[in-house]
Amino acid sequence: MGDRHGFVPRETSLPAPGGEPSRPIRSWVRSSPGTHLWLGVIALTSLIIAVSPEGLDHYLLHRNSSNLHELSRHPVRALVGSAFWIENPASLLLYAVLFEVFHAPVERWLGTLKWLVVVGTAHVAATLISQHLVLEAIRDHDVPRSMAHVVDIGVSYGLAASVGILTYRLPRPWRWVYLTGAVAFFAVPLVAGRTYTDLGHAISLVIGLAFRPLTRQGPGHGEKPLVGGGAPGAH
């Protein structure tokens, strides 16, 4: 019977809580604003590097580096600025994928503030520890003094921290498979290459893992696993 007789009520479309099913991309971006704002700034700085004349691009990268030279002169600017540049603009697409795979789910899960605490702590701590070791190596004449001026920028330390803390988002036994892969991914380059950047990545991974207390939810806020058992659309 038609609804004009009152037997079949007309369906009304109600918005689903926590998102916009008809606009999944917009809903995803709005659910992780920090990730996408950060990615947008990186896209802008990458465009600046790509269109800059030869010489200016090198100046910008060095000025926004967190190497020993810049840390000793402008520590705050060096630590903050280095998080918004990548050395090779051609890597922007790769970073965009990594941001969506790691940063966005962590921010949605923990909230923007906790996510910032994790990635910010890792970025600052890994930078300072690795650069302190560079300073000690220079003093011991193990590396040339030019190491104080090398370009040291990028967002990989924060990414490594998100990779680490995301471990606790997965249910067992997938958690251990993921953790084994993550440790191998960062440990193999560290053992083989033994660079200060590889060390920074390893430190950041450990920092991400160390922030497990931030993942504990209060009463009535059970953990939603990424694989199996989660509600549709949960990340």
C-alpha positions in Angstrom: 0.0 0.0 0.0 1.2 3.5 -0.6 2.2 5.7 2.2 -0.7 8.0 1.4 -2.9 5.4 3.2 -0.7 5.6 6.3 0.3 1.9 6.2 3.9 2.3 5.0 5.8 5.3 6.5 8.2 7.1 4.3 11.8 6.5 5.3 13.7 9.5 6.4 17.5 9.7 6.0 19.2 10.4 9.3 22.9 11.2 9.5 25.0 8.4 11.0 26.7 9.4 14.2 30.4 10.2 13.8 30.5 10.7 10.1 28.9 11.5 6.8 28.3 8.2 4.9 27.5 10.1 1.6 30.9 12.0 1.8 33.4 9.4 3.1 36.5 11.5 2.0 35.3 14.6 3.7 34.3 12.6 6.8 37.8 11.0 6.9 39.6 14.3 6.6 37.4 15.9 9.3 38.1 13.0 11.6 41.8 13.6 11.5 42.3 17.3 11.0 45.9 17.5 12.4 47.1 14.9 10.0 45.7 16.6 6.9 46.7 20.1 8.0 50.2 18.9 8.5 50.2 17.1 5.1 48.8 20.3 3.5 51.7 22.4 4.8 54.2 19.8 3.6 52.5 19.9 0.2 52.9 23.7 0.2 56.6 23.6 1.2 57.3 20.9 -1.3 55.8 23.1 -4.1 58.0 25.9 -2.9 61.1 23.7 -3.2 60.0 22.4 -6.6 59.6 25.8 -8.1 62.5 27.5 -6.4 65.5 28.4 -8.6 68.7 26.4 -8.1 70.4 27.6 -4.9 67.3 28.9 -3.2 66.0 25.4 -2.6 69.3 24.4 -0.9 69.1 27.6 1.3 65.5 26.8 2.4 66.3 23.2 3.3 69.4 24.2 5.2 67.6 27.1 7.0 64.8 24.8 8.1 67.1 21.9 9.0 67.5 20.6 12.6 71.3 20.0 12.3 73.8 21.0 14.9 74.4 24.4 13.3 70.8 25.4 13.2 70.0 23.9 16.6 72.7 25.9 18.2 71.5 29.2 16.7 67.7 28.8 16.5 66.7 25.7 18.4 62.9 26.2 18.4 62.7 27.2 14.8 64.9 24.3 13.8 62.9 21.7 15.7 59.5 23.1 14.5 60.5 24.0 11.0 62.1 20.7 10.2 58.8 18.9 10.7 57.2 20.7 7.7 59.7 20.1 4.9 60.8 17.1 2.9 64.0 17.1 0.9 62.7 15.6 -2.3 59.3 17.0 -3.5 58.9 13.8 -5.6 58.4 11.9 -2.4 55.2 13.8 -1.5 52.9 11.2 -2.8 54.6 8.5 -0.8 54.3 10.6 2.4 50.7 11.3 1.7 50.0 7.5 1.6 52.0 7.0 4.8 50.1 9.8 6.6 46.8 8.2 5.6 48.0 4.7 6.7 49.6 5.6 10.0 49.0 9.2 11.2 45.3 9.4 10.4 44.2 6.2 12.1 46.2 7.1 15.2 44.7 10.6 15.4 41.2 9.2 14.9 41.8 6.7 17.6 43.6 8.7 20.3 42.3 12.2 19.4 44.4 15.1 18.0 46.0 16.2 21.3 47.3 12.8 22.3 48.5 12.1 18.8 50.4 15.4 18.8 52.0 14.5 22.1 53.2 11.2 20.6 54.6 12.5 17.3 55.9 15.7 18.8 57.8 14.0 21.6 59.3 11.5 19.1 60.3 14.2 16.6 62.0 16.4 19.3 63.6 13.6 21.3 64.9 11.6 18.3 66.3 14.8 16.8 68.1 15.9 19.9 69.5 12.5 20.8 70.8 11.8 17.3 72.3 15.2 17.0 73.9 15.0 20.4 75.6 11.8 19.2 76.7 13.6 16.1 78.3 16.3 18.3 80.1 13.7 20.4 81.3 12.0 17.2 82.7 15.3 15.9 84.5 15.9 19.2 86.0 12.5 19.1 87.0 13.1 15.4 85.0 10.1 14.3 83.1 12.1 11.7 84.0 15.3 9.9 82.9 18.7 11.2 80.8 19.2 8.1 78.3 16.8 9.7 77.1 19.8 11.8 75.8 21.4 8.6 74.1 18.4 6.8 70.4 18.8 5.9 68.4 17.1 8.6 64.7 17.6 7.9 61.6 15.6 7.3 58.7 14.0 9.0 59.9 10.4 9.3 60.5 10.5 13.1 56.9 11.3 13.7 55.8 8.6 11.3 57.9 6.1 13.1 56.2 7.0 16.4 52.8 6.5 14.9 53.9 3.2 13.5 54.9 2.2 17.0 51.8 3.3 18.9 49.5 1.8 16.2 50.7 -1.6 17.4 48.2 -1.4 20.3 45.3 -0.7 17.9 45.5 -4.2 16.5 44.1 -7.3 18.1 46.2 -10.3 18.9 47.7 -12.2 17.1 47.9 -9.5 14.3 49.5 -7.2 16.8 52.6 -9.4 17.1 52.9 -9.9 13.3 52.7 -6.1 12.8 55.2 -5.4 15.6 57.7 -7.9 14.2 57.4 -6.3 10.8 57.8 -2.8 12.2 60.9 -3.7 14.3 62.5 -5.4 11.3 61.7 -2.5 9.0 63.6 0.0 11.3 66.2 -2.4 12.7 67.6 -3.7 9.5 68.7 -0.3 8.1 70.1 0.6 11.5 72.3 -2.5 11.6 73.3 -2.3 8.0 73.7 1.4 7.5 74.4 2.6 11.1 73.4 6.2 10.2 72.2 8.8 12.7 68.9 9.0 10.8 68.3 5.3 11.2 69.0 5.6 14.9 66.5 8.4 15.1 63.9 6.2 13.5 64.6 3.4 16.0 64.3 5.8 18.9 61.0 7.2 17.5 59.6 3.7 17.2 60.5 2.9 20.8 58.9 6.2 21.9 55.7 5.3 20.1 55.6 2.0 21.9 56.4 3.6 25.2 53.2 5.7 25.0 51.0 2.7 25.6 49.4 4.4 28.7 47.8 7.0 26.3 45.9 4.2 24.5 44.0 3.1 27.6 40.4 4.3 27.4 38.2 5.0 30.4 35.1 3.0 31.4 32.7 2.4 28.6 35.4 3.2 25.9 36.6 -0.2 24.8 39.3 -0.4 22.3 38.1 -0.8 18.7 40.6 -3.1 16.8 41.6 -2.3 13.2 41.3 -5.9 12.2 38.2 -7.9 13.1 35.6 -7.1 15.7 35.4 -3.4 14.9 32.3 -1.5 13.9 32.0 -0.7 10.2 34.1 2.3 9.3 36.2 2.1 12.5 39.9 2.7 12.0 
